[in-house]
Amino acid sequence: MTETSPAAAPGTADPTRAPRSVLVTGANRGIGRAIAERFVAAGDKVATIYRSGDLPEGVLGVVGDMRDTAAVDAAFTEVEAAHGPVEVLVANAGVTRDGLLMRMSDEDFTEVLDVNLTGSFRCVRRASKGMIRLRRGRIVLISSVVGLYGGQGQVNYAASKAGLVGMARSVTRELGGRGITANVVAPGFIDTAMTAELPQDRQDAYRASIPAGRFAQPEEVAGVVHFLASDDAAYISGAVIPVDGGLGMGH
């Protein structure tokens, strides 16, 4: 990563740094969308692999399925042709199939792991090839407080998100000497369309359990991701950064 001086204001383009090739999976909504918008505002070349929906202005969209290795590889090839080798990967795409343990089917378990965990692995493996050649790179995996704290009816989701921690730390040990970092961001409850659909009494109960007393804004997660991708975070790797208002303290 090139050194920058003076630093640009957060969320604005830095005229002293060349735009980077950034890939954010699932940038069509929620946290992924806010992350993509943050990198666009900073002047980077931003692309996404997504299933459907509209995208933020300035984001190159490639439709692809995280469950399909060939589709992921083809999407990376398309992004690289347009923006160059991916220098920053944010693995954000994820699904839920909530249900109590005794009633959870094999399909509900394996589908969530295939998208959330194995899908992230497919992206990390493909991105690492270019990063190794460049001898630099930033990998940020979007986990969840549930991955460390647990969640009723979310054995599959929690397992998939906890697995990202082991992935980032193993990647750090393998590639840390090549100028590549791999970190995990673990958001808590975020103010998105998904949480807005919860019954009001459920929302109130969740807020009461959060020391900060509120849900996070997607932009607050995006700010942490943007920092981990910066030159200032060059010596941070294998870390799990909670963005949960204190909900999962110590987990």
C-alpha positions as CSV (number, residue, x, y, z in Angstrom):
1,M,0.0,0.0,0.0
2,T,1.3,3.5,-0.8
3,E,1.8,5.9,2.0
4,T,-0.5,9.0,2.0
5,S,0.3,12.5,3.2
6,P,-1.6,14.5,4.1
7,A,-4.5,12.1,5.0
8,A,-7.9,12.8,3.3
9,A,-11.0,13.3,5.4
10,P,-12.9,10.1,6.2
11,G,-15.1,9.0,3.3
12,T,-13.6,11.4,0.8
13,A,-11.2,10.8,-2.1
14,D,-7.5,11.1,-1.3
15,P,-5.8,12.8,-4.3
16,T,-2.4,11.5,-3.2
17,R,-3.3,7.8,-3.5
18,A,-4.0,5.8,-6.6
19,P,-7.5,4.3,-6.7
20,R,-7.5,0.6,-5.6
21,S,-9.5,-2.3,-7.1
22,V,-12.1,-3.1,-4.4
23,L,-14.5,-6.0,-4.5
24,V,-17.4,-6.1,-2.0
25,T,-19.7,-9.1,-2.3
26,G,-23.4,-8.5,-1.8
27,A,-23.3,-4.7,-2.2
28,N,-26.9,-4.4,-3.3
29,R,-28.3,-3.8,0.2
30,G,-27.6,-3.2,3.9
31,I,-24.1,-3.3,5.2
32,G,-22.6,-4.3,1.9
33,R,-24.1,-1.4,0.2
34,A,-22.8,1.1,2.8
35,I,-19.3,-0.5,2.5
36,A,-19.3,-0.1,-1.3
37,E,-20.5,3.5,-1.0
38,R,-17.7,4.3,1.4
39,F,-15.0,3.0,-1.0
40,V,-16.6,4.8,-3.9
41,A,-16.6,8.0,-1.9
42,A,-12.9,7.5,-1.2
43,G,-12.1,7.3,-4.9
44,D,-11.6,3.6,-5.3
45,K,-12.7,1.4,-8.2
46,V,-15.5,-0.7,-6.6
47,A,-17.1,-3.9,-7.9
48,T,-19.5,-6.4,-6.5
49,I,-20.7,-9.9,-7.0
50,Y,-24.4,-10.1,-6.2
51,R,-27.6,-12.0,-7.0
52,S,-30.1,-9.3,-7.8
53,G,-31.3,-5.7,-7.0
54,D,-30.0,-2.2,-7.7
55,L,-26.5,-1.1,-6.9
56,P,-25.0,2.2,-5.6
57,E,-23.8,4.6,-8.2
58,G,-20.3,4.0,-9.3
59,V,-20.3,0.2,-8.5
60,L,-19.6,-2.3,-11.2
61,G,-22.0,-5.2,-10.7
62,V,-21.3,-8.8,-11.8
63,V,-24.1,-11.3,-11.1
64,G,-22.8,-14.5,-9.6
65,D,-23.6,-17.2,-7.1
66,M,-21.4,-17.7,-4.0
67,R,-22.2,-21.4,-4.1
68,D,-20.6,-21.9,-7.5
69,T,-16.8,-21.9,-7.8
70,A,-16.8,-21.4,-11.6
71,A,-19.2,-18.4,-11.3
72,V,-17.1,-16.8,-8.6
73,D,-13.9,-17.3,-10.6
74,A,-15.6,-15.9,-13.8
75,A,-16.9,-12.8,-11.8
76,F,-13.3,-12.1,-10.5
77,T,-12.0,-12.4,-14.1
78,E,-14.6,-9.8,-15.2
79,V,-13.8,-7.4,-12.4
80,E,-10.0,-7.8,-13.0
81,A,-10.4,-7.0,-16.6
82,A,-12.2,-3.7,-15.7
83,H,-10.4,-2.6,-12.6
84,G,-7.2,-4.7,-12.3
85,P,-6.3,-7.3,-9.7
86,V,-8.4,-7.1,-6.5
87,E,-6.5,-5.3,-3.8
88,V,-9.3,-5.1,-1.2
89,L,-11.8,-8.0,-0.8
90,V,-14.8,-7.5,1.5
91,A,-16.6,-10.9,1.9
92,N,-20.1,-9.7,3.0
93,A,-22.6,-11.8,1.1
94,G,-24.7,-14.0,3.4
95,V,-28.0,-15.7,3.9
96,T,-30.1,-17.0,6.9
97,R,-32.3,-20.0,7.2
98,D,-33.2,-19.7,10.9
99,G,-34.9,-22.6,12.7
100,L,-34.6,-24.5,16.0
101,L,-32.0,-27.2,16.1
102,M,-34.4,-30.1,16.4
103,R,-36.2,-29.0,13.3
104,M,-33.3,-27.7,11.2
105,S,-32.9,-29.8,8.0
106,D,-29.5,-30.8,6.5
107,E,-30.3,-28.5,3.6
108,D,-31.0,-25.5,5.8
109,F,-27.6,-26.1,7.5
110,T,-25.5,-26.8,4.5
111,E,-27.0,-24.0,2.3
112,V,-26.1,-21.3,4.9
113,L,-22.5,-22.7,5.3
114,D,-22.1,-23.0,1.5
115,V,-23.0,-19.3,1.0
116,N,-21.6,-17.7,4.2
117,L,-18.5,-19.7,4.8
118,T,-17.5,-21.7,1.7
119,G,-18.6,-18.7,-0.5
120,S,-16.2,-16.5,1.4
121,F,-13.5,-19.1,1.0
122,R,-14.1,-19.2,-2.7
123,C,-13.6,-15.4,-2.9
124,V,-10.6,-15.3,-0.6
125,R,-8.9,-18.1,-2.5
126,R,-9.4,-16.4,-5.9
127,A,-8.4,-12.9,-4.6
128,S,-5.3,-14.2,-2.9
129,K,-3.7,-15.1,-6.3
130,G,-3.6,-11.5,-7.4
131,M,-2.7,-10.2,-4.0
132,I,0.3,-12.6,-3.7
133,R,1.6,-11.3,-7.1
134,L,1.1,-7.7,-6.0
135,R,2.6,-8.5,-2.5
136,R,-0.1,-6.5,-0.9
137,G,-3.8,-6.9,-0.1
138,R,-6.6,-6.4,2.4
139,I,-9.1,-9.1,3.2
140,V,-12.1,-8.3,5.4
141,L,-14.6,-10.9,6.3
142,I,-18.0,-9.8,7.6
143,S,-19.0,-12.0,10.5
144,S,-21.6,-11.3,13.2
145,V,-21.9,-11.0,16.9
146,V,-24.0,-14.2,16.6
147,G,-20.9,-16.1,15.5
148,L,-19.2,-15.5,18.9
149,Y,-22.3,-14.9,21.1
150,G,-24.6,-17.5,19.7
151,G,-28.2,-17.2,18.8
152,Q,-31.3,-19.2,19.4
153,G,-32.5,-20.8,16.1
154,Q,-29.3,-19.9,14.4
155,V,-27.0,-22.9,14.8
156,N,-26.3,-22.8,11.0
157,Y,-25.7,-19.0,10.8
158,A,-23.6,-18.9,14.0
159,A,-21.4,-21.8,12.8
160,S,-20.9,-20.1,9.4
161,K,-20.0,-16.8,11.0
162,A,-17.7,-18.3,13.6
163,G,-15.9,-20.2,10.9
164,L,-14.8,-16.9,9.3
165,V,-12.6,-16.2,12.4
166,G,-10.6,-19.4,11.9
167,M,-10.4,-18.6,8.2
168,A,-9.0,-15.1,8.7
169,R,-6.4,-16.3,11.2
170,S,-5.2,-19.1,9.0
171,V,-4.9,-16.8,6.0
172,T,-2.9,-14.4,8.2
173,R,-0.5,-17.2,9.1
174,E,-0.1,-18.2,5.5
175,L,0.0,-14.8,3.8
176,G,1.0,-12.3,6.5
177,G,4.6,-12.2,5.2
178,R,3.4,-11.0,1.8
179,G,1.9,-7.7,2.8
180,I,-1.6,-9.2,3.0
181,T,-3.9,-8.8,6.0
182,A,-7.1,-10.7,6.9
183,N,-9.5,-9.5,9.5
184,V,-13.0,-10.1,10.7
185,V,-15.6,-7.5,11.5
186,A,-18.4,-8.7,13.7
187,P,-21.5,-6.4,13.6
188,G,-24.3,-6.6,16.1
189,F,-27.8,-5.4,15.4
190,I,-27.8,-3.0,12.4
191,D,-30.5,-0.6,11.4
192,T,-31.4,-2.2,8.1
193,A,-34.6,-3.2,6.3
194,M,-34.3,-6.7,7.8
195,T,-34.3,-5.4,11.4
196,A,-37.0,-2.9,10.6
197,E,-39.3,-5.9,9.7
198,L,-39.0,-7.3,13.2
199,P,-42.0,-6.8,15.6
200,Q,-41.6,-3.7,17.7
201,D,-41.5,-5.6,21.0
202,R,-38.6,-7.7,19.6
203,Q,-36.8,-4.6,18.5
204,D,-37.3,-3.0,21.9
205,A,-36.0,-6.2,23.7
206,Y,-32.9,-6.3,21.5
207,R,-32.2,-2.6,22.1
208,A,-32.5,-3.1,25.9
209,S,-29.7,-5.8,25.7
210,I,-27.3,-3.4,23.9
211,P,-25.2,-1.2,26.2
212,A,-25.3,1.5,23.6
213,G,-29.1,1.4,23.7
214,R,-29.5,1.6,19.9
215,F,-28.9,-0.3,16.7
216,A,-25.9,0.6,14.6
217,Q,-26.1,2.4,11.3
218,P,-24.7,0.5,8.3
219,E,-22.2,3.4,7.8
220,E,-20.7,2.7,11.2
221,V,-19.7,-0.8,10.0
222,A,-18.5,0.6,6.7
223,G,-16.1,3.0,8.6
224,V,-14.5,0.1,10.4
225,V,-14.1,-1.9,7.2
226,H,-12.6,1.1,5.4
227,F,-10.1,1.6,8.2
228,L,-9.0,-2.1,8.1
229,A,-8.4,-1.7,4.4
230,S,-6.2,1.4,4.9
231,D,-2.5,1.9,5.3
232,D,-3.0,2.7,8.9
233,A,-4.2,-0.9,9.6
234,A,-1.1,-2.5,7.9
235,Y,-0.1,-4.2,11.2
236,I,-3.6,-5.4,12.1
237,S,-4.3,-9.0,11.0
238,G,-6.2,-11.9,12.3
239,A,-8.2,-9.6,14.5
240,V,-11.9,-9.7,15.3
241,I,-13.4,-6.2,15.5
242,P,-16.8,-6.1,17.1
243,V,-19.2,-3.3,16.0
244,D,-22.0,-4.2,18.3
245,G,-22.4,-1.4,20.9
246,G,-21.0,-3.6,23.6
247,L,-23.5,-6.4,23.1
248,G,-21.0,-9.3,22.9
249,M,-18.3,-7.9,25.2
250,G,-15.6,-10.4,25.8
251,H,-16.8,-13.0,23.3
